[in-house]
Amino acid sequence: MTLGEKIKAARLKRGWTVKQLIERLGNSISSSYISKIEIEGEIPSPKMLKSLSRVLELKYDTLATYAKEEKLQQFKKGLAQKYEQ
């Protein structure tokens, strides 16, 4: 499961729409940004990750581990593509 899938699953488990999640986050982000996180694999900043963990009642350390691993995989993939050319 990816970070985005974990966040989406936690949101859906609570029966929240994207709009409701944004409201609980203080309307500080857009629905397109949530979609980027949940669907496209965007890695939120540590500050946003803390907010998401608080609102969704998920452990920050768990989300941070997912984020770090995914960021590392993205970096490795980009690096491999750069040097394969």
Secondary structure by P-SEA (a helix, b strand, c coil): ccaaaaaaaaaaaacccaaaaaaaacccccaaaaaaaacccccccaaaaaaaaaaacccaaaaaaaaaaaaaaaaaaaaaaaaac
